[in-house]
Amino acid sequence: MGGPIDTALGIADDAWNELQRSPYIRQQVGIAPVRMPDISLEEVRRHSAVGRELVRRVDDVNLSELPREIKLTLRLVRFRALTWSKEADWYWTVLDPLGVGFFGMFLPSAYCGGFLLNTVNGLLASFRFLESGDIDGYLALVTDYGRLVEQFAARTIAQAERGMRMPKAQVEPARSLLSGFKSGLRDALGVTPERLGDLMEAGVTAELERRIVKDIEPAYDRAIGALSDDYFGRAPEDVGLRQYPGGGQIYADLVKIHTTLDASPEEVHARGHRRMSEIAASMSAIRNELGLDDNDEAFSNHLNQQASWRAHTTEGVAAFFQRYIDRLKPRIAEYFELLPSAPYGVAPLPRALEGSMTYGYYAVPRGEHPEGRYLFNSANLTKQPLHTLGSLTYHELAPGHHLHLATQQENTSLHPFNRYSFVNAYSEGWAEYAATLAGEMGMYEQPEERYGRLVFDALLTCRLVVDTGMNSLGWSLERAREYMRKHTAMTEAEIRSESLRYSCDIPGQSLAYKLGETHILMLRARMMRARGEDFSIKDFHAAILGPGALPLQDLEWHIENEIDRLAASPKR
């Protein structure tokens, strides 16, 4: 029988084994798939049972006997496992198909099933053909892909039988999403002779086509058919999680999971209103600085008169991002002791996701793509002013998501469970802190860029109001959209897709950004007060990033310990 450290590490190892079942984690680690993800109720019940057992085992450990690093790992295990333990009870209302904590109501939506299918396509695109048996393995995966899409249809139908249909406003985007993935099957699953090399055999292409036609396209047809005209006719006009069985309580739990704070939807809602008024005052000051009438329309007219704030091609948008990447690079070492070795850049978002994702998402470095990449929605960004791209770049890449996630994954001193865990409040909170830090570093050089930062701030703050409003407080979709029109400078297309994201797709996830940032800024102020003249921004960033993503209350405990450690260290 080992001691408490061996017991703790055994728990962490078992939690890591479970985490590796996530297709998202498998993609990051580079584990070759042997079958497609299983999103059935039976699999989720198994997963929840593992979560309950892990929570029990952690609770049996005396944490005071453990070194701080292992203690933080067990705290993280308990946080993740406690969430896993609830998933079977929530299955028909919300589901986490990626295994990272993004709970979606309906699989045929962009951030739920769309993310899953895009991840699966990435796993297949990175499949390596090393020996002849790999061709059979790949073809088996293609067949199993059809089984996964069948599960989309089965859950959608079973939800409807239980009286849970997606709101009318989400039905057509869901149909379009599935149709987009279906039409892109051959690009996503096709295998070129170059990939097969010496293993190229006669008939491989024909067999692949046969399986697409026989196994996958009919599954997509059934998933699309589940969203029939009859389904649409019986779908609710109302939006939000609260209208579904147990939805009010599940949403209250999701608020705590996504923010890692003991906050109610009502408290979050009120915080959003207060913060929005502060942002409005800052935006007014910049309009006055530019000599404009004090309203958003005047600023929009100002931007529309300047072609320098637009790009009409994908390459032009990419060059805009590169401007901000290049601006940061000479200064970043002044603020960070350790930087990731993985490079970073941007690329266009897959076309199937363009209609459902407002901006895009960050993809971590992995085997076939060794650089971190922000995948941007070219269809949207080529149609609007790009004064917000500075804030978006610093949120998504460095010093935001890329710096955090690549540094975390490259830190081999961390347990793998820590290296590859995702905690929404920490990850999005850090990214928003990074966008604010970029302003402190002077990265927003022009008034329009500073205004763009406030536009982005307003969007993310607005989420505190409308996400809680629609999912908990009885707000209609139109009331939320009108609030967004009044308080943000978003286009109508952005307002449509973002409001559906909060109310019909992944409720509660959007609350993490500003609440996480606010908590990290609070911790920085605490360290500044404690350290006085000895405060170092590099020390603070090392302390925040060192243990990897943590629930905010555990991060606070860690920072308090770091303050004590630094106070006891010899002055440099």
N, C-alpha and C positions, 0 to 999 in steps of 0.2 A: 504494500500500500504506500503510495507516494505521499509527500507532504502537500500543504495547501497550494504551493506554486504549481506542482504537477497536476493537481486536481483542477486548478483554474485553467491551465493550458489545455488540458483535455477537453474542458467545456468549450473553450474558444476553438479548438480544432474541430469539434463536432458542429459548432455553429458555422464554421467556415465550409465544411462539407455540405451543409444544407444551403448556404448562400450560393455555392457554385452551381446549384441547379438552375439559377436564374439565367435566362438566355443572354441578358445584358452583361452579366458578370462573365459568362463563358466567352462572349465576344471580346471583352477587355483582356482576359487572361490568355486568350488564344487556344482554348480547348476545342478541339474538333468536335462537331456535333455528331452524335450517333442516332439521334431521333429529334423530332421537333418538340417544342414545349408542350406540356400537357396542362390545359386550363380547365379540366373537368372538376366537378364537385368532389369526386373521390380523391383526386390528387390534392386539392386544397384542404380536405379533411386530414389527409396524412401530414401535410405541411403544418397545419394548426396543432396537431398532436405533438409534433417535434418542438414547436414553439412552447407549448405548455410544459413539456419536460425540461427544456433548457431553462425556463424561468424558475422551475422548482430547484434545479441543480444550482443555479446561481444563488438563490436565496438560502441554500444550505451552506454556502461558503462564508467564512468570517473574513470580510474584505479587509479588516484592519491588519490582518496578518500578511497582506500582499504588498509588493512594491507598487509604487504609484502607477507605472506604465501598465502593469497587468490589471490593476484595479480599474483603470480607465477602460481597458479592453472588456472586462466583465460587465462593467456598467453599460457599455455599448451593446454587448450581446443581449443583456436583459431588455434594453430598450427595443431592439429589433425583434427579439423573440416574443415579447409581450404583444407587439403588433401582429406577428404571425399567428399567435394563439387566437386572435379574434376573427381571422379571415374566413373560416368555414361558416361562422354564424352570419357573416355579411355577404356571402357568395352571391345571392340573387339581387343584392342591392348595389354593392360595389365590389370590384375585383382588381387585384394588382397583378396583371399578366406578366410584367417584366421582373417582378420580384425586387423592386427598388423602393417601394412605398408610394407609387403613383396609383391611387385607387380611382378607377374609372367606373362610371355607372353602366356604360354600354360599350361593348367591344367595337362596333363599327363607328368609332370616333377617333380623331387624329391623335390625341395624346394617350389614348388607351390602346386599342387594337392597332391603330396606325403606327404607333411607335413599335409595337411588337412585330408587326409584319416587316417594317423597315429593318429592324434588328435581325430578324430571320433571314431576310434577303442579304444582309451583310455577312452573316455566318456562311451562307451558301457561296457568296462571291469570294470568300477567303478560303474555301475548302481546297485542300492541297491533294493533288493526284500524284502519289509517290509509287504505287504499285498497282497491278492490274485489278486487285480486289477493290480498290478505291472507287472505280467506276460503278461497280454494283452498289457500293455503299452510298454513293451520291444519288443514284437512281432510286434507292430505297428512301432517302431523305425527301426526294421530290414527291414520291407517293405519299409519304407521311405529312408533307406540306398540305396535301388535300385533306387529311384527317384534321389538322389544326384549323383549317378554314371551315370544315364541317362543324367544329366546336363553336365557331362564331355563330353559325346559323342555329345550332341546338340551343345555346344559351339565350339568344335573342327570342326564339320561339317560346322557350320555357318561361322567360321573364314575362312575355306577353300573356301567357296562360295564368300567371300569378298577378295579372293586372298592372304590370310594370312595363310601360312602353315609353320610348324616348319622346320628348316633347316634339310637337309638329315642326318647330323651327330647326330641329336637328336632323330630321329624316332625310331631306334632300342632300345635305352635306354628307351624310352617312352613305347614301347610295353612291354619290360621286366618288367618295373615298374608295369604296370597294371596287367600283368600276375602274378606277384609276390603277389600282393594284392588279386587277385582272388583265387590263390591257397591256400592262408592263411586264407580264409574266416571262415572256421570252427574253427580254433584255435582262431581267433579274436572274433567271435560272439557266440561261443559255451557257453552254460551255464551248469555248473556241478551241480549234486545233492547237493553238499556242499554249493554252492551259494544260491540255492533255499531253502534249509533246510526243514522246515515243510510245505512249500508251494509247494514242489515237487508234480506235478500231472502227471498222466499217459498221454502220448501223447504230452507233451511239446517238447521233443527232436524231435519227428517226425514232429511236426508243424514247428519248427524252421528250420529243414532241408527242408521242403516243400517250405518255403518262400525263403530260400537261392537259391534253384533250380529254383523257379518260378520268383522271383522278382530281385534277385541280379546278379546271374551268367549271365542271358541274357543281363543285362545292361552292365556288364563288356565286354561281347562279342561284343556288339555294340560299346563300347568305343574303344576296341582294333581294331574292324573292321573299325572304322573311319580312322585308320592309315594303310590303305590298301596298296597294292603294287602300285595301281594307285596314291594314295596320295604320296607315296615315290617318284614315278617317276616324279611327278610335283612339288616336294618340292625343294626349292632353295639350291644351293651349298653354297651360301653366308650365313654369320651369322650376328647377331647383330640387335638391335632394329631399327637402322636408316633406314633399307630397307623397313619397313612397313609403312602404312599410318599414317602420323603425328608422326612417331617414333623418328625423330631427336629432335623435340621440347619436346616430352614426356620425352625422355631421359635427356635432359637438365633440365627439371623440377624435374625428379627423383634424379639427382645429388644434387640439392638443398634440396630435402626432406630427402635424406639419410644422407647427411653431415650436414644439418641445417646451411650451410654456403652459402654465395653468391659467389659461385665459378662456373666457366664454365668447361665443359669437357676438354677444352684445358689447362686450368690452373692446373687442377688436374693431367692431363697427364704429364705435365712438372715437377710438384712436385715429381711424382713418379720416373722419370728418375734421378733427383738430389739425391733423397734418396737412390736409388739403388747403386749409385757409393760410397756413404758413407758406406753402409753395406759391399760392396765388399772389401773395405780397411780393415774393422774390421775382416772379415773372413780370409783375407790374413795374418793378424797379428797372429791369432791363429794357422794357419797352420805352420807358421814359428816357433812359440813357441813349437809346437810338433815335429819340425825337419822334416817336410814333404815337398815334392815338392809343389810349390805354385800354386796348381790347385785343383778343386773339385774332380777330379778322384783320386788324391793321398789321399785325406781325406776319400773318399768312400772305397778305398782299406784298409786304416787303420781301419775303422769301421768293415769291413767284416772279418778282421783277429781276431776280439775280440767277442767271443760268448756272453760275458756279456752284450752286447748292443742289444740282440735279445730275443724274447720270441716266442715260437711256438704254444702256446695254448692260448685260451681265458683267462684262469685263470692266466697264466703267464703275459699276458698284464695287467690284472687287478692288479697284484702284483706290476708291474712297476709303475702304477699310485699311488698305495698306498705308495710306497717309498717316493714320493714327497709330498703327503698329510702329512705323518708322519714327514717329515723334517720341514715343515712349522709350525706345531702346537705349538711348544714351543716358537716361536718368534712372532707370529701374534699379541699378546696383546701389544707388544711394539709399534705398529704402528696404532692400532685402539682402540678407546675408547669403541665402541659398536660393538658387534659381534652378528650374528643371532643365535637364539636358535636351528633352524633346522639343523640336521646333514647333511652330504653330503658324496657321494661316487660315484662309477662307476658301469655300467652294459653294456652288449652288445647291440648294435643297433639291432632293428628288422630286420630280414633277408630280407624282401621285399625292404629295403632301402639300403642294402649293396652295390648294384651295381651302385648306383647313388650318394651317399654321400661319399666324400673323407674321412672325419674323423668321424663326428657324430654331436651331438648337446646336449646342456644342457637342462634338464627338471626340472622345478621349483618344490619345495615341494607342494604336494597336498594330498587330503584325503587318497587315497589308497597307496600313496607313500609319506610318511611324510618327507623323506629326499630329498634334491636336488641331482640329478644324472646326470653325464655325460654319455651319451649313445655312446660308441665308436665302430668304425667299425673294428671288430675283423678280418674279412676277409682280410682287408688291412694291419692292424698293425702286424699281425703274419708273414708277408712276408717281413718286412723291418726293418732296424735298428731303435731303439727307443730312440735315443739321443735327439729327439725333445719333448719327452713326459713331461719333466719338464715344458717347456714353455706352452705346451698345458694344463697341469693340472692347472697351476696358472692363465691362461686365463679363463678356463671354470669353475673352482670351486672357491677356495679361494686362493688369495684375489680378484678373478675376478667375473664372473657372479653369482656364488652362494652367495658370500658375499653381492654383490649389490642387487640382486633380492630378496633374502630371507629377508635381512634387510628392504628393501622397503616395502615388503608385510607385515612384522611384525610391521611396524610403524603405529600404530592406530591413531596417531595424524594427519596423512595425510588424505586428502579427498580420498575416494575410487578411484576416477578417477586418482589421482596421484599414489596411491599404486599399481595400476594394469596397468598403461600406459607403453608402450614400445617406446622409442625414440632410433632409431638405432645408431646414432652418439654417443650418451651418453653411451648406453649399451655396444656397441662393443669398443668404445673408452676407457671406464673404464676398460674393460677386458684386453685390450692391455696395458694400463697404469699399471695394476696389474702385468702383466707378466714382464714388465720392472722393476717395484718396487721389484719383487721377486729377480731379479739380484742384486739390490742395497742392499737387505737383506742378500745376500750371499747364495741364494738357489741353484745357479748353481755352484756346488763345483768343478766339473772337467772340463777341457778344452773342452771335447766333449759336455758337457751340455751347456756350453757357446756358443759353435758353433751351437748346436741345437737351441738355442734361436735366433741366427742370421739367421738360416735357416727358422725358422718360421717368423721372421721379413721380410726376403726377399720375402717369399711367399705373405704376406699381402701387402707389398709395391709393389710387382709386379702387384697386382690387380689394383693399381692406373693407371698403364700403359695399361694393356691389356683389362680391362673392358672398359675404355674410348676409347681405340684403336678400339675394335671390334664394339662397339655400336654407336660410333660417328665419328671416324676418318678414317673409311674405311679399317681397318685391316682385313685380312683374318684369318680364324681359324688357319691355319698352321703358319702364321706369329706370331700370339700370342703364339702358342705352342712352336715355336722355341725360342722366347724370354724367355719363362718360362724354357726351357731346359738350356739356356745359363746362366740365372741369379738366378735359384733356384736349390736346390738339390732334387727336387720332382721326384718320380718315374713316369714312363710313364703312368701308370694307374691313378695316381693322376692328372697328367697334363691333361689327357683326360676328367676326370670327372669335374675338376675345371674349365677348359676352357668352357665346356658346361654350367656350372652353371652361368657364367658371360654373355655368349652370347646368350643362348637359354632358360634360366630359369628365374632368378631374376636379371635383369640388374640394375647396380648402387648400389645394396645393399652392395657389397664388398668394396666400397669406404670409408665406415664409420670407419673402424677399425683404420687405421693409422692416418687419419685426426682427428678423435676424440681423440686419444691418444696424438697427437701433441698439440691439443688445451688444454687438461687437464694439460700437462706438462708446457705449457705456463702460465696457471693460477697459477700453483704451484710456478713457478719462480717469478711471480708478487707478490704473497703473501709473499714469502721469502724476496724479496726486501723491501716490505712495513713493514714487521714485524721485520726484522733484527734479533738481538739476541733473540727476543721474539717469533720467529717462532717456531711452534710446528707441526710436521707431523700429530699428532693426530687431531689437530685443523683443518688442511687442509682437511683431509679425512672426518671428521665430517661435514665440510662445503659442500663438494662435494656430499656426500651421503645423507645428511639430508633431502633435498627437494624431493628426488627421481629423476627419469630420467627427464631431461629437454632438450630442444633445446640448442645448445652450446652458442648461443648469450644470451639467458636468463640465462644460468648457469654463464656466465661471469658477467652479471649484478648482480646476486646473490652473487658471490664471492667478487665483489667490495663492496657490502653492508656488507658482513661479515668482510672484512678487517677494515672497519670503525667501526663496532660494537666491534671488538676485541681491537681496539686502544682505544676505550672509556671505556673498562672494566678494573676493578682493576687488577693489575698484580698478578699472582698466585705465 
